[in-house]
Amino acid sequence: MALLDDFIAQVDRALKTLTGEHTPRREYPAADMVDSILSEEEEQHAAGLMRVNHTGEICAQALYEGQALTAQEDEVRKSLKLAADEESDHLAWCEQRLGELGSKPSVLNPLFYAASYAMGALTGLFGDKISLGFVEATEDQVCQHLERHLDSLPESDERSREIVRRMHEDETRHGSDALQAGGKEFPEPVKRTMALISKVMTETTYRV
């Protein structure tokens, strides 16, 4: 029964993640900011970048859930769940901003969720040190791509930029926390390979 309950809970979380049925715990970063007037091209570009970020958060939820499923230590499992809770704020923020920009999340999200969940569960089977190291390596890649988005977003789109800045702060902390919890830092060649794989997600979800 315990296994069945856990399976049902996992399915419930997956559905909520993919359907947008989640309430952020923290206030929307751009709540008090006036929305700028963007050209059609700027609006489409900002929407594309925020759609990429939204899919990235879908993947993060799936990775953390998969890793928590196969984590060996309860403390590691709890830390993964806590990070997932904070990442769910990012998911809600990105989805809200997409709506403001007149756009929608990627139709490919279910595929990326399934692939990320499987990868997270597989990583957890290699042990908590490797799993936590994977968190740090992933967050390192996310931070780099968020920095590129800050450079690429229209200067006048302060609402999107503030969301990305807040996300960057959290992602940096999650990566640092994973190493402090005993994660094994991945070598640069492995991180570069991960960057190539993530490029598939960013290039496809920018438009779809």
KESERO-921236 format. One record per atom (N, C-alpha, C): residue number from 1; atom name; x, y, z. Coordinates in steps of 0.02 Angstrom, whole numbers. Layout:
KESERO-921236
[NUM,'CA',[X,Y,Z]],
...
//
This chain:
KESERO-921236
[1,'N',[41,-61,0]],
[1,'CA',[0,0,0]],
[1,'C',[43,63,0]],
[2,'N',[100,60,36]],
[2,'CA',[144,118,39]],
[2,'C',[170,135,-31]],
[3,'N',[190,83,-69]],
[3,'CA',[215,93,-137]],
[3,'C',[160,122,-182]],
[4,'N',[99,96,-174]],
[4,'CA',[44,120,-214]],
[4,'C',[29,193,-198]],
[5,'N',[30,211,-133]],
[5,'CA',[18,280,-113]],
[5,'C',[71,326,-142]],
[6,'N',[134,303,-141]],
[6,'CA',[189,344,-167]],
[6,'C',[181,353,-242]],
[7,'N',[160,300,-277]],
[7,'CA',[151,304,-349]],
[7,'C',[95,354,-366]],
[8,'N',[40,351,-329]],
[8,'CA',[-16,396,-341]],
[8,'C',[5,468,-328]],
[9,'N',[45,479,-275]],
[9,'CA',[69,546,-260]],
[9,'C',[114,572,-316]],
[10,'N',[157,528,-343]],
[10,'CA',[202,547,-397]],
[10,'C',[162,567,-459]],
[11,'N',[111,529,-475]],
[11,'CA',[69,544,-534]],
[11,'C',[32,610,-523]],
[12,'N',[7,621,-462]],
[12,'CA',[-29,682,-446]],
[12,'C',[17,743,-455]],
[13,'N',[79,738,-431]],
[13,'CA',[126,794,-437]],
[13,'C',[144,806,-511]],
[14,'N',[151,752,-549]],
[14,'CA',[166,760,-620]],
[14,'C',[110,796,-656]],
[15,'N',[48,777,-642]],
[15,'CA',[-10,809,-674]],
[15,'C',[-14,883,-656]],
[16,'N',[-3,898,-592]],
[16,'CA',[-6,968,-571]],
[16,'C',[49,1009,-604]],
[17,'N',[108,979,-611]],
[17,'CA',[164,1014,-643]],
[17,'C',[148,1029,-716]],
[18,'N',[120,980,-751]],
[18,'CA',[109,987,-822]],
[18,'C',[46,1028,-839]],
[19,'N',[-1,1031,-793]],
[19,'CA',[-63,1068,-807]],
[19,'C',[-64,1137,-777]],
[20,'N',[-12,1155,-739]],
[20,'CA',[-9,1221,-709]],
[20,'C',[-50,1230,-647]],
[21,'N',[-71,1174,-616]],
[21,'CA',[-111,1178,-555]],
[21,'C',[-66,1180,-493]],
[22,'N',[-31,1236,-486]],
[22,'CA',[13,1244,-429]],
[22,'C',[11,1317,-407]],
[23,'N',[14,1328,-343]],
[23,'CA',[12,1396,-315]],
[23,'C',[80,1413,-287]],
[24,'N',[111,1467,-311]],
[24,'CA',[178,1485,-286]],
[24,'C',[175,1505,-212]],
[25,'N',[227,1487,-176]],
[25,'CA',[230,1505,-105]],
[25,'C',[254,1576,-96]],
[26,'N',[292,1600,-144]],
[26,'CA',[320,1668,-140]],
[26,'C',[286,1715,-190]],
[27,'N',[289,1778,-175]],
[27,'CA',[256,1828,-218]],
[27,'C',[288,1831,-287]],
[28,'N',[247,1844,-336]],
[28,'CA',[270,1853,-405]],
[28,'C',[321,1911,-407]],
[29,'N',[383,1899,-429]],
[29,'CA',[435,1951,-427]],
[29,'C',[417,2016,-462]],
[30,'N',[377,2011,-515]],
[30,'CA',[361,2071,-554]],
[30,'C',[294,2102,-534]],
[31,'N',[268,2083,-477]],
[31,'CA',[201,2105,-457]],
[31,'C',[193,2181,-455]],
[32,'N',[244,2215,-432]],
[32,'CA',[238,2288,-425]],
[32,'C',[270,2327,-481]],
[33,'N',[287,2293,-535]],
[33,'CA',[321,2326,-591]],
[33,'C',[273,2340,-648]],
[34,'N',[280,2398,-677]],
[34,'CA',[238,2418,-734]],
[34,'C',[263,2382,-796]],
[35,'N',[216,2352,-833]],
[35,'CA',[236,2316,-894]],
[35,'C',[254,2366,-949]],
[36,'N',[311,2355,-980]],
[36,'CA',[334,2399,-1034]],
[36,'C',[298,2383,-1099]],
[37,'N',[297,2431,-1144]],
[37,'CA',[269,2421,-1210]],
[37,'C',[324,2392,-1254]],
[38,'N',[313,2331,-1278]],
[38,'CA',[362,2297,-1319]],
[38,'C',[338,2293,-1391]],
[39,'N',[385,2293,-1438]],
[39,'CA',[366,2283,-1507]],
[39,'C',[345,2210,-1516]],
[40,'N',[312,2195,-1571]],
[40,'CA',[290,2126,-1582]],
[40,'C',[349,2078,-1583]],
[41,'N',[404,2099,-1613]],
[41,'CA',[464,2057,-1616]],
[41,'C',[493,2046,-1546]],
[42,'N',[497,2099,-1506]],
[42,'CA',[523,2094,-1439]],
[42,'C',[479,2049,-1395]],
[43,'N',[414,2056,-1404]],
[43,'CA',[367,2016,-1364]],
[43,'C',[374,1942,-1381]],
[44,'N',[380,1926,-1445]],
[44,'CA',[387,1857,-1466]],
[44,'C',[454,1827,-1441]],
[45,'N',[506,1868,-1442]],
[45,'CA',[572,1845,-1419]],
[45,'C',[571,1832,-1344]],
[46,'N',[541,1879,-1306]],
[46,'CA',[536,1871,-1233]],
[46,'C',[494,1809,-1216]],
[47,'N',[440,1799,-1254]],
[47,'CA',[397,1741,-1242]],
[47,'C',[435,1676,-1256]],
[48,'N',[475,1676,-1309]],
[48,'CA',[515,1617,-1325]],
[48,'C',[563,1599,-1269]],
[49,'N',[596,1650,-1242]],
[49,'CA',[644,1638,-1188]],
[49,'C',[609,1615,-1124]],
[50,'N',[552,1645,-1109]],
[50,'CA',[516,1624,-1049]],
[50,'C',[486,1554,-1057]],
[51,'N',[469,1536,-1119]],
[51,'CA',[444,1468,-1131]],
[51,'C',[501,1417,-1120]],
[52,'N',[561,1435,-1141]],
[52,'CA',[619,1392,-1128]],
[52,'C',[629,1385,-1052]],
[53,'N',[625,1441,-1016]],
[53,'CA',[633,1438,-943]],
[53,'C',[579,1396,-910]],
[54,'N',[518,1402,-935]],
[54,'CA',[463,1363,-908]],
[54,'C',[475,1288,-917]],
[55,'N',[497,1269,-977]],
[55,'CA',[511,1198,-990]],
[55,'C',[570,1175,-947]],
[56,'N',[619,1219,-936]],
[56,'CA',[675,1203,-892]],
[56,'C',[651,1187,-822]],
[57,'N',[601,1223,-799]],
[57,'CA',[573,1211,-732]],
[57,'C',[531,1147,-730]],
[58,'N',[499,1131,-786]],
[58,'CA',[464,1067,-792]],
[58,'C',[514,1010,-784]],
[59,'N',[571,1017,-818]],
[59,'CA',[624,966,-814]],
[59,'C',[652,962,-743]],
[60,'N',[660,1020,-711]],
[60,'CA',[687,1021,-643]],
[60,'C',[641,983,-595]],
[61,'N',[575,995,-601]],
[61,'CA',[528,960,-558]],
[61,'C',[534,884,-568]],
[62,'N',[538,863,-631]],
[62,'CA',[542,792,-646]],
[62,'C',[608,762,-620]],
[63,'N',[663,798,-630]],
[63,'CA',[728,774,-607]],
[63,'C',[727,764,-531]],
[64,'N',[704,814,-495]],
[64,'CA',[703,809,-422]],
[64,'C',[657,753,-398]],
[65,'N',[600,745,-430]],
[65,'CA',[555,691,-411]],
[65,'C',[587,623,-423]],
[66,'N',[619,616,-481]],
[66,'CA',[651,553,-497]],
[66,'C',[709,538,-450]],
[67,'N',[749,589,-434]],
[67,'CA',[805,579,-389]],
[67,'C',[781,563,-318]],
[68,'N',[727,596,-296]],
[68,'CA',[700,582,-229]],
[68,'C',[674,511,-225]],
[69,'N',[648,485,-280]],
[69,'CA',[621,418,-281]],
[69,'C',[675,366,-265]],
[70,'N',[736,377,-291]],
[70,'CA',[789,327,-283]],
[70,'C',[843,350,-234]],
[71,'N',[832,405,-198]],
[71,'CA',[881,429,-149]],
[71,'C',[889,378,-93]],
[72,'N',[950,372,-67]],
[72,'CA',[965,322,-16]],
[72,'C',[954,349,55]],
[73,'N',[971,412,66]],
[73,'CA',[965,442,132]],
[73,'C',[903,487,137]],
[74,'N',[869,484,193]],
[74,'CA',[809,525,203]],
[74,'C',[825,599,198]],
[75,'N',[883,620,225]],
[75,'CA',[901,691,223]],
[75,'C',[910,716,152]],
[76,'N',[940,674,111]],
[76,'CA',[949,692,40]],
[76,'C',[881,697,6]],
[77,'N',[837,650,22]],
[77,'CA',[769,650,-7]],
[77,'C',[733,715,13]],
[78,'N',[739,734,75]],
[78,'CA',[706,795,100]],
[78,'C',[734,857,65]],
[79,'N',[800,860,56]],
[79,'CA',[830,918,25]],
[79,'C',[809,924,-48]],
[80,'N',[801,867,-82]],
[80,'CA',[778,868,-151]],
[80,'C',[705,892,-156]],
[81,'N',[664,870,-108]],
[81,'CA',[595,891,-107]],
[81,'C',[589,966,-93]],
[82,'N',[632,992,-48]],
[82,'CA',[632,1063,-33]],
[82,'C',[651,1104,-94]],
[83,'N',[703,1083,-129]],
[83,'CA',[723,1118,-189]],
[83,'C',[668,1116,-241]],
[84,'N',[633,1059,-247]],
[84,'CA',[578,1053,-295]],
[84,'C',[522,1102,-278]],
[85,'N',[509,1112,-213]],
[85,'CA',[457,1159,-193]],
[85,'C',[474,1230,-214]],
[86,'N',[538,1249,-206]],
[86,'CA',[558,1316,-226]],
[86,'C',[557,1323,-302]],
[87,'N',[576,1269,-337]],
[87,'CA',[574,1271,-410]],
[87,'C',[503,1278,-436]],
[88,'N',[454,1253,-398]],
[88,'CA',[385,1259,-420]],
[88,'C',[363,1332,-423]],
[89,'N',[394,1375,-381]],
[89,'CA',[380,1446,-385]],
[89,'C',[402,1472,-454]],
[90,'N',[461,1451,-475]],
[90,'CA',[487,1473,-541]],
[90,'C',[438,1452,-596]],
[91,'N',[412,1392,-590]],
[91,'CA',[366,1366,-640]],
[91,'C',[304,1411,-645]],
[92,'N',[277,1429,-588]],
[92,'CA',[217,1471,-587]],
[92,'C',[233,1541,-613]],
[93,'N',[291,1568,-594]],
[93,'CA',[310,1635,-617]],
[93,'C',[318,1637,-693]],
[94,'N',[352,1586,-721]],
[94,'CA',[362,1584,-793]],
[94,'C',[296,1577,-830]],
[95,'N',[251,1536,-803]],
[95,'CA',[187,1526,-836]],
[95,'C',[145,1590,-834]],
[96,'N',[148,1626,-778]],
[96,'CA',[111,1689,-774]],
[96,'C',[139,1740,-824]],
[97,'N',[205,1743,-830]],
[97,'CA',[235,1791,-876]],
[97,'C',[219,1773,-948]],
[98,'N',[217,1708,-964]],
[98,'CA',[198,1687,-1031]],
[98,'C',[128,1712,-1048]],
[99,'N',[82,1706,-1000]],
[99,'CA',[14,1730,-1011]],
[99,'C',[13,1805,-1023]],
[100,'N',[54,1842,-986]],
[100,'CA',[57,1915,-995]],
[100,'C',[84,1933,-1064]],
[101,'N',[127,1891,-1091]],
[101,'CA',[156,1903,-1157]],
[101,'C',[113,1874,-1213]],
[102,'N',[55,1848,-1194]],
[102,'CA',[9,1821,-1244]],
[102,'C',[32,1756,-1274]],
[103,'N',[69,1716,-1235]],
[103,'CA',[95,1653,-1261]],
[103,'C',[78,1596,-1214]],
[104,'N',[100,1536,-1232]],
[104,'CA',[84,1475,-1194]],
[104,'C',[147,1432,-1184]],
[105,'N',[144,1386,-1135]],
[105,'CA',[200,1339,-1125]],
[105,'C',[210,1294,-1186]],
[106,'N',[266,1261,-1188]],
[106,'CA',[283,1216,-1243]],
[106,'C',[238,1154,-1243]],
[107,'N',[217,1133,-1303]],
[107,'CA',[177,1072,-1309]],
[107,'C',[220,1010,-1297]],
[108,'N',[286,1019,-1296]],
[108,'CA',[332,962,-1287]],
[108,'C',[346,947,-1213]],
[109,'N',[315,985,-1168]],
[109,'CA',[330,977,-1096]],
[109,'C',[320,905,-1070]],
[110,'N',[266,870,-1090]],
[110,'CA',[258,801,-1064]],
[110,'C',[317,756,-1083]],
[111,'N',[343,764,-1143]],
[111,'CA',[400,723,-1164]],
[111,'C',[462,739,-1123]],
[112,'N',[475,803,-1112]],
[112,'CA',[533,823,-1073]],
[112,'C',[526,803,-1000]],
[113,'N',[464,804,-975]],
[113,'CA',[453,783,-905]],
[113,'C',[470,709,-898]],
[114,'N',[445,668,-943]],
[114,'CA',[456,596,-939]],
[114,'C',[531,580,-944]],
[115,'N',[565,612,-992]],
[115,'CA',[637,599,-1001]],
[115,'C',[676,621,-940]],
[116,'N',[659,678,-912]],
[116,'CA',[695,705,-854]],
[116,'C',[682,662,-792]],
[117,'N',[621,639,-784]],
[117,'CA',[605,596,-726]],
[117,'C',[646,532,-729]],
[118,'N',[650,501,-787]],
[118,'CA',[688,440,-795]],
[118,'C',[762,452,-781]],
[119,'N',[788,509,-806]],
[119,'CA',[858,525,-795]],
[119,'C',[871,537,-721]],
[120,'N',[825,570,-686]],
[120,'CA',[834,583,-615]],
[120,'C',[834,519,-575]],
[121,'N',[787,474,-590]],
[121,'CA',[784,410,-555]],
[121,'C',[846,368,-567]],
[122,'N',[870,368,-629]],
[122,'CA',[930,331,-646]],
[122,'C',[991,359,-610]],
[123,'N',[996,425,-608]],
[123,'CA',[1052,457,-574]],
[123,'C',[1053,439,-500]],
[124,'N',[994,437,-469]],
[124,'CA',[990,420,-398]],
[124,'C',[1015,351,-383]],
[125,'N',[1010,305,-432]],
[125,'CA',[1032,237,-421]],
[125,'C',[1108,231,-414]],
[126,'N',[1144,282,-437]],
[126,'CA',[1217,282,-432]],
[126,'C',[1242,306,-364]],
[127,'N',[1195,324,-320]],
[127,'CA',[1213,346,-253]],
[127,'C',[1201,420,-242]],
[128,'N',[1193,439,-179]],
[128,'CA',[1175,508,-163]],
[128,'C',[1229,559,-183]],
[129,'N',[1293,540,-178]],
[129,'CA',[1346,587,-195]],
[129,'C',[1343,605,-269]],
[130,'N',[1332,555,-311]],
[130,'CA',[1327,567,-383]],
[130,'C',[1263,606,-398]],
[131,'N',[1209,587,-364]],
[131,'CA',[1144,621,-375]],
[131,'C',[1149,695,-357]],
[132,'N',[1179,710,-300]],
[132,'CA',[1186,780,-280]],
[132,'C',[1235,817,-326]],
[133,'N',[1286,781,-349]],
[133,'CA',[1332,811,-397]],
[133,'C',[1296,828,-462]],
[134,'N',[1249,786,-481]],
[134,'CA',[1209,798,-541]],
[134,'C',[1167,861,-532]],
[135,'N',[1140,871,-472]],
[135,'CA',[1102,932,-457]],
[135,'C',[1146,993,-468]],
[136,'N',[1207,992,-440]],
[136,'CA',[1252,1050,-447]],
[136,'C',[1269,1062,-520]],
[137,'N',[1284,1008,-557]],
[137,'CA',[1302,1016,-628]],
[137,'C',[1244,1044,-668]],
[138,'N',[1184,1020,-652]],
[138,'CA',[1124,1044,-687]],
[138,'C',[1112,1118,-672]],
[139,'N',[1117,1136,-607]],
[139,'CA',[1105,1205,-588]],
[139,'C',[1158,1252,-618]],
[140,'N',[1219,1227,-626]],
[140,'CA',[1271,1266,-658]],
[140,'C',[1252,1282,-730]],
[141,'N',[1226,1232,-766]],
[141,'CA',[1204,1243,-834]],
[141,'C',[1145,1291,-837]],
[142,'N',[1098,1284,-789]],
[142,'CA',[1040,1328,-787]],
[142,'C',[1061,1401,-776]],
[143,'N',[1107,1411,-729]],
[143,'CA',[1130,1479,-715]],
[143,'C',[1163,1511,-776]],
[144,'N',[1201,1472,-812]],
[144,'CA',[1233,1498,-872]],
[144,'C',[1181,1519,-924]],
[145,'N',[1130,1478,-932]],
[145,'CA',[1081,1495,-983]],
[145,'C',[1036,1553,-960]],
[146,'N',[1024,1560,-895]],
[146,'CA',[987,1617,-870]],
[146,'C',[1026,1682,-880]],
[147,'N',[1092,1678,-871]],
[147,'CA',[1134,1736,-883]],
[147,'C',[1132,1757,-956]],
[148,'N',[1130,1708,-1001]],
[148,'CA',[1123,1724,-1072]],
[148,'C',[1056,1756,-1087]],
[149,'N',[1004,1733,-1052]],
[149,'CA',[938,1762,-1062]],
[149,'C',[936,1835,-1038]],
[150,'N',[969,1849,-983]],
[150,'CA',[972,1918,-959]],
[150,'C',[1006,1964,-1010]],
[151,'N',[1055,1936,-1045]],
[151,'CA',[1088,1975,-1098]],
[151,'C',[1044,1983,-1159]],
[152,'N',[1000,1934,-1171]],
[152,'CA',[961,1933,-1233]],
[152,'C',[892,1964,-1227]],
[153,'N',[862,1964,-1167]],
[153,'CA',[796,1993,-1159]],
[153,'C',[796,2067,-1176]],
[154,'N',[741,2093,-1204]],
[154,'CA',[737,2165,-1218]],
[154,'C',[752,2205,-1155]],
[155,'N',[792,2258,-1162]],
[155,'CA',[810,2299,-1105]],
[155,'C',[749,2327,-1068]],
[156,'N',[697,2342,-1106]],
[156,'CA',[637,2371,-1075]],
[156,'C',[592,2320,-1041]],
[157,'N',[605,2255,-1051]],
[157,'CA',[562,2204,-1022]],
[157,'C',[586,2188,-951]],
[158,'N',[575,2235,-906]],
[158,'CA',[599,2226,-837]],
[158,'C',[561,2173,-799]],
[159,'N',[499,2160,-817]],
[159,'CA',[461,2108,-783]],
[159,'C',[493,2039,-793]],
[160,'N',[507,2023,-856]],
[160,'CA',[539,1959,-870]],
[160,'C',[609,1957,-839]],
[161,'N',[644,2012,-843]],
[161,'CA',[713,2014,-818]],
[161,'C',[715,2003,-742]],
[162,'N',[667,2031,-706]],
[162,'CA',[665,2023,-634]],
[162,'C',[650,1951,-615]],
[163,'N',[606,1918,-652]],
[163,'CA',[591,1848,-640]],
[163,'C',[654,1806,-649]],
[164,'N',[689,1818,-704]],
[164,'CA',[749,1780,-719]],
[164,'C',[803,1792,-666]],
[165,'N',[809,1853,-642]],
[165,'CA',[858,1868,-590]],
[165,'C',[843,1830,-526]],
[166,'N',[779,1828,-507]],
[166,'CA',[760,1791,-446]],
[166,'C',[772,1716,-454]],
[167,'N',[758,1690,-513]],
[167,'CA',[771,1620,-527]],
[167,'C',[845,1605,-521]],
[168,'N',[886,1649,-548]],
[168,'CA',[959,1639,-547]],
[168,'C',[984,1635,-475]],
[169,'N',[958,1677,-431]],
[169,'CA',[978,1675,-361]],
[169,'C',[964,1607,-330]],
[170,'N',[904,1581,-342]],
[170,'CA',[884,1517,-314]],
[170,'C',[926,1460,-343]],
[171,'N',[936,1461,-409]],
[171,'CA',[973,1406,-441]],
[171,'C',[1045,1404,-416]],
[172,'N',[1075,1462,-407]],
[172,'CA',[1144,1465,-381]],
[172,'C',[1147,1433,-312]],
[173,'N',[1098,1450,-270]],
[173,'CA',[1097,1424,-201]],
[173,'C',[1085,1348,-201]],
[174,'N',[1041,1324,-245]],
[174,'CA',[1028,1252,-247]],
[174,'C',[1091,1213,-266]],
[175,'N',[1128,1239,-314]],
[175,'CA',[1190,1206,-334]],
[175,'C',[1241,1204,-277]],
[176,'N',[1248,1260,-243]],
[176,'CA',[1295,1264,-186]],
[176,'C',[1273,1218,-130]],
[177,'N',[1209,1216,-115]],
[177,'CA',[1183,1173,-62]],
[177,'C',[1196,1099,-78]],
[178,'N',[1190,1081,-142]],
[178,'CA',[1201,1011,-161]],
[178,'C',[1273,989,-148]],
[179,'N',[1321,1033,-163]],
[179,'CA',[1391,1017,-150]],
[179,'C',[1404,1013,-75]],
[180,'N',[1376,1060,-38]],
[180,'CA',[1386,1060,35]],
[180,'C',[1355,999,68]],
[181,'N',[1304,971,37]],
[181,'CA',[1271,911,64]],
[181,'C',[1309,847,48]],
[182,'N',[1365,854,12]],
[182,'CA',[1406,796,-3]],
[182,'C',[1409,776,-75]],
[183,'N',[1383,819,-119]],
[183,'CA',[1383,803,-190]],
[183,'C',[1453,802,-219]],
[184,'N',[1464,759,-268]],
[184,'CA',[1528,754,-302]],
[184,'C',[1527,798,-364]],
[185,'N',[1572,847,-367]],
[185,'CA',[1572,894,-423]],
[185,'C',[1592,858,-487]],
[186,'N',[1553,868,-540]],
[186,'CA',[1566,836,-603]],
[186,'C',[1623,871,-640]],
[187,'N',[1665,834,-677]],
[187,'CA',[1718,866,-717]],
[187,'C',[1689,907,-774]],
[188,'N',[1727,955,-798]],
[188,'CA',[1704,999,-851]],
[188,'C',[1682,964,-915]],
[189,'N',[1718,911,-938]],
[189,'CA',[1695,876,-998]],
[189,'C',[1624,849,-992]],
[190,'N',[1607,825,-932]],
[190,'CA',[1539,799,-921]],
[190,'C',[1489,857,-924]],
[191,'N',[1507,913,-893]],
[191,'CA',[1462,971,-895]],
[191,'C',[1451,997,-966]],
[192,'N',[1504,994,-1006]],
[192,'CA',[1497,1017,-1076]],
[192,'C',[1451,970,-1115]],
[193,'N',[1455,906,-1100]],
[193,'CA',[1410,858,-1133]],
[193,'C',[1337,872,-1112]],
[194,'N',[1327,886,-1048]],
[194,'CA',[1260,903,-1024]],
[194,'C',[1234,966,-1059]],
[195,'N',[1279,1014,-1071]],
[195,'CA',[1259,1076,-1105]],
[195,'C',[1235,1062,-1176]],
[196,'N',[1269,1016,-1210]],
[196,'CA',[1249,999,-1278]],
[196,'C',[1180,967,-1279]],
[197,'N',[1167,924,-1229]],
[197,'CA',[1102,891,-1224]],
[197,'C',[1047,941,-1210]],
[198,'N',[1061,989,-1164]],
[198,'CA',[1010,1038,-1147]],
[198,'C',[995,1085,-1205]],
[199,'N',[1042,1091,-1251]],
[199,'CA',[1032,1135,-1310]],
[199,'C',[974,1111,-1352]],
[200,'N',[963,1045,-1352]],
[200,'CA',[905,1017,-1389]],
[200,'C',[841,1045,-1361]],
[201,'N',[836,1047,-1294]],
[201,'CA',[775,1073,-1262]],
[201,'C',[767,1147,-1277]],
[202,'N',[820,1186,-1270]],
[202,'CA',[813,1259,-1278]],
[202,'C',[795,1278,-1349]],
[203,'N',[823,1243,-1398]],
[203,'CA',[810,1262,-1467]],
[203,'C',[741,1241,-1491]],
[204,'N',[715,1186,-1463]],
[204,'CA',[648,1164,-1485]],
[204,'C',[593,1201,-1449]],
[205,'N',[600,1214,-1385]],
[205,'CA',[545,1245,-1347]],
[205,'C',[542,1320,-1357]],
[206,'N',[593,1350,-1385]],
[206,'CA',[590,1423,-1399]],
[206,'C',[532,1438,-1444]],
[207,'N',[517,1392,-1490]],
[207,'CA',[464,1404,-1540]],
[207,'C',[400,1363,-1528]],
[208,'N',[408,1303,-1497]],
[208,'CA',[349,1261,-1488]],
[208,'C',[334,1246,-1416]],
//
